[in-house]
Amino acid sequence: MSGVGRLAGQVAVVTGGGRGIGRASALALAAEGARVVIADTGCSREGEGGDEAVAEAAAEAVRAAGGEAVATAADVSTAEGAQSAVELAVATYGGVDALVTCAGVMRDRTFLKASAEDLDAVWSVGARGMFVMAQAAARRMVSQKRGGRIVTVTSTAGLYGVLGQGAGAATAAAAYGLTRVMAIELKKHAIRVNAIAPVARTRMTEDLPMFASGGLSEETYGPAFVAPAVVFLASSASGEMSGEVMSVAGTKVSRYRVQESVGAVADDPRRPWRGAAGFGRADW
């Protein structure tokens, strides 16, 4: 399986690859010929504990399907853990061509009830972890002088807010901002960076209102629907596309963007600002 497909000969590192979207992505990347390094501590949804068997089970699933994969329980929220995942890819397969950052934890707390520890737990993996992992992979890609692809997995919470996801929204918004910066700075090295903001039923989201009601099942909104978008962005099929945010919700695929209103120049600061806030022509 590793000799054919859109990613034949490529090496992909997938963080959070032991379960959910990460596991589905690892399987899909391998099915397209990539050799995969799966990094996952096997922690709980809230970031507690760990189980090395989680990453290894996902790697075994890839191998059982005819692909190539190795596993690591490295903590990619640390610079040392991120670097060790890259070094494993280099030592095992010779380099890094694609990175997919699926690692994350969740603390489902409303803003007034969330603690600073909740924010630290989510931020350390989803924001700092994404930063140090992408940095380690990008540095390797730059040294290889053959470009690369980075796919970050963010959240709709960081784009338009979700009840109970203050820590997650802050982290996801940071991930979006970093994706944009990386796209700008890494362009000269032929490294393309894009994000996916998925709507998918996983162990992370199954008790959120939109999924707990039972209307959105894994059969219609599962991780398998997100994986093809990951493959697209991790391969040459996405061309020069960079700095974009895709949404995948079941069979629906769309793109998010930040939009600025037409605005107006206020010749009198005492005038109301309502007109400038609209997306039509401002009426002063």
C-alpha positions in Angstrom: 0.0 0.0 0.0 2.9 2.4 0.7 4.1 2.2 -2.9 1.0 3.6 -4.6 -1.4 6.5 -4.1 -1.2 10.3 -4.0 1.3 10.1 -1.1 3.5 7.3 -2.3 7.0 7.7 -0.8 5.9 10.5 1.6 6.3 10.4 5.3 3.5 11.8 7.5 3.5 12.5 11.2 0.0 12.5 12.8 -0.3 13.8 16.4 -3.3 12.5 18.3 -3.3 9.7 15.8 -4.4 7.0 18.2 -8.1 7.8 18.2 -10.9 9.7 16.4 -10.0 12.1 13.6 -6.3 11.4 14.1 -6.6 7.6 13.7 -8.9 8.0 10.7 -6.5 10.4 9.1 -3.5 8.1 9.7 -5.4 5.2 8.0 -6.4 7.4 5.1 -2.9 8.8 4.6 -1.4 5.3 4.7 -4.1 4.1 2.2 -2.7 6.8 -0.2 0.8 5.5 0.2 2.2 7.5 3.1 4.4 6.0 5.7 3.0 7.2 9.0 4.3 8.1 12.5 1.5 8.1 15.0 2.1 10.2 18.1 -0.4 9.8 20.9 0.0 9.7 24.7 -3.3 7.9 25.1 -4.5 10.3 27.7 -8.2 10.8 28.7 -10.4 13.4 27.0 -9.5 15.9 29.7 -5.8 15.3 29.4 -5.3 12.9 32.3 -3.2 9.7 32.5 -1.8 8.0 29.4 -1.7 4.6 27.6 1.1 3.8 25.2 -1.1 1.0 23.7 -3.4 3.6 22.1 -0.8 4.8 19.5 0.5 1.3 19.0 -3.0 -0.1 18.3 -3.6 2.6 15.6 -0.2 1.8 14.0 -1.1 -1.9 14.0 -4.4 -1.1 12.3 -2.4 0.7 9.6 -0.1 -2.2 9.2 -3.0 -4.7 9.1 -4.4 -2.7 6.2 -1.2 -3.1 4.3 0.5 0.2 5.2 3.6 1.2 7.1 3.4 2.9 10.5 5.3 3.3 13.8 3.9 4.6 17.1 5.2 6.8 19.8 3.7 8.0 23.1 5.8 11.2 23.1 4.2 14.2 24.7 4.0 16.6 21.7 2.9 19.4 23.9 6.5 19.8 24.8 9.4 20.8 22.5 11.3 17.7 23.5 8.4 15.4 22.7 7.7 17.1 19.4 11.3 16.8 18.4 11.4 13.1 19.3 8.4 12.5 17.0 10.2 14.1 14.1 13.4 12.2 14.9 11.5 9.0 14.9 10.2 9.8 11.5 13.7 10.6 10.2 15.3 7.5 11.8 12.5 5.2 10.6 11.6 6.6 7.2 14.2 9.2 6.3 12.3 12.5 6.7 9.1 14.3 7.1 6.9 15.5 4.3 3.5 16.1 6.0 2.3 16.9 9.5 -1.2 16.6 10.8 -1.9 18.1 14.2 -4.9 16.3 15.7 -3.7 16.2 19.3 -6.1 17.9 21.7 -7.9 17.7 25.0 -11.3 19.1 26.1 -12.5 20.7 29.3 -16.3 21.3 28.8 -16.8 24.2 31.2 -18.7 27.5 30.8 -16.6 30.6 31.0 -17.6 31.6 34.5 -17.0 28.1 35.8 -13.7 27.3 34.0 -10.5 27.4 35.9 -7.1 28.6 34.9 -6.0 25.0 35.1 -8.7 24.1 32.5 -7.2 26.7 30.2 -3.7 25.5 30.7 -4.6 21.8 30.0 -6.3 22.6 26.7 -3.9 25.3 25.6 -0.8 23.2 26.3 -1.8 20.6 23.8 -3.9 22.5 21.2 -1.9 25.7 21.0 1.6 25.3 22.5 1.7 21.7 21.3 0.7 22.7 17.8 3.3 25.4 17.8 6.3 23.2 18.9 5.2 20.3 16.8 4.8 22.4 13.6 8.0 24.1 14.3 10.0 20.9 14.7 8.4 19.5 11.5 8.9 22.7 9.6 12.5 23.0 10.5 13.1 19.5 9.2 11.1 20.2 6.0 13.2 23.4 5.4 16.4 21.4 5.8 15.2 18.8 3.3 14.6 21.5 0.7 11.7 19.7 -0.9 8.7 21.6 0.6 6.0 20.0 2.7 2.5 20.2 4.0 1.1 21.0 7.4 -2.5 20.4 8.3 -3.7 21.8 11.6 -7.0 20.7 13.1 -8.7 23.6 14.8 -12.3 24.0 15.9 -15.4 25.9 15.0 -15.4 27.1 18.6 -12.5 29.3 17.8 -14.2 30.8 14.8 -17.7 31.6 16.0 -17.9 30.3 19.6 -19.5 27.3 21.2 -21.2 27.2 24.6 -19.0 25.7 27.3 -15.9 25.9 25.2 -14.1 29.0 26.4 -10.7 27.2 26.8 -11.2 25.3 23.6 -12.2 28.5 21.7 -9.2 30.4 22.9 -7.0 27.5 21.9 -8.6 27.0 18.5 -8.5 30.8 17.7 -4.7 30.7 18.5 -4.3 27.6 16.2 -6.1 29.5 13.4 -3.8 32.6 13.9 -0.7 30.4 13.9 -1.9 28.6 10.7 -2.1 32.0 9.0 1.3 33.1 10.2 3.0 29.8 9.2 1.4 30.0 5.7 2.9 33.4 5.2 6.4 32.7 6.6 6.8 29.2 5.2 5.7 30.0 1.7 9.2 30.7 0.5 10.2 27.2 1.6 7.3 25.7 -0.5 5.6 24.5 2.7 1.8 24.9 2.5 -0.2 25.2 5.7 -3.9 24.9 6.0 -6.5 24.2 8.8 -9.5 22.0 9.1 -12.4 23.0 11.5 -14.3 19.7 11.6 -17.8 19.0 12.9 -17.5 15.3 13.8 -18.8 12.9 16.4 -15.8 11.6 18.4 -15.1 10.8 22.1 -14.2 14.4 22.4 -17.6 15.7 21.2 -20.1 13.0 21.8 -21.7 14.6 24.8 -22.0 18.1 23.3 -25.6 19.1 22.7 -25.5 18.7 18.9 -24.3 15.1 19.2 -25.9 14.1 22.5 -29.4 14.4 21.1 -28.6 11.4 18.8 -29.4 13.2 15.6 -25.8 13.4 14.4 -24.4 9.8 14.5 -20.9 8.6 13.8 -22.3 7.0 10.6 -23.2 10.4 9.2 -20.7 12.7 11.1 -17.8 10.4 12.0 -14.1 11.0 11.7 -14.0 9.1 8.4 -15.7 12.1 6.7 -12.8 14.4 7.8 -10.0 12.1 6.7 -10.3 12.7 2.9 -9.9 16.5 3.5 -6.8 15.7 5.5 -5.4 13.7 2.6 -6.3 16.4 0.2 -4.5 19.1 2.2 -1.5 16.8 2.9 -1.0 16.0 -0.8 -0.1 17.8 -3.9 -3.7 17.7 -4.9 -4.2 20.9 -2.9 -1.7 22.7 -5.1 -0.6 26.2 -3.9 -3.5 26.4 -1.4 -2.2 27.8 1.9 -3.5 29.7 4.9 -7.1 28.5 4.4 -9.6 26.9 6.8 -11.8 24.1 5.5 -14.9 22.9 7.3 -16.0 19.3 7.1 -19.4 18.4 8.5 -20.5 15.0 7.3 -20.6 15.1 3.6 -20.6 18.9 3.5 -17.3 20.6 2.8 -16.9 24.4 2.9 -14.4 27.2 3.5 -14.2 29.8 6.3 -12.8 33.3 5.9 -12.4 36.5 7.9 -14.2 39.4 6.3 -13.9 43.1 6.9 -16.9 45.4 6.3 -16.8 48.2 3.8 -16.5 50.7 6.7 -16.4 54.5 6.5 -14.3 57.4 7.6 -15.9 59.3 10.5 -15.5 63.0 10.0 -17.2 63.6 13.4 -16.2 61.2 16.3 -19.5 62.0 18.0 -21.5 60.2 15.2 -22.8 56.7 15.9 -20.7 53.7 14.8 -23.5 51.5 13.8 -23.0 52.1 10.1 -19.4 51.1 10.1 -20.2 47.7 11.7 -22.5 46.5 8.9 -21.3 44.7 5.8 -23.1 46.9 3.5 -22.0 50.5 2.7 -21.9 52.5 5.9 -24.5 55.2 6.3 -23.2 58.1 8.4 
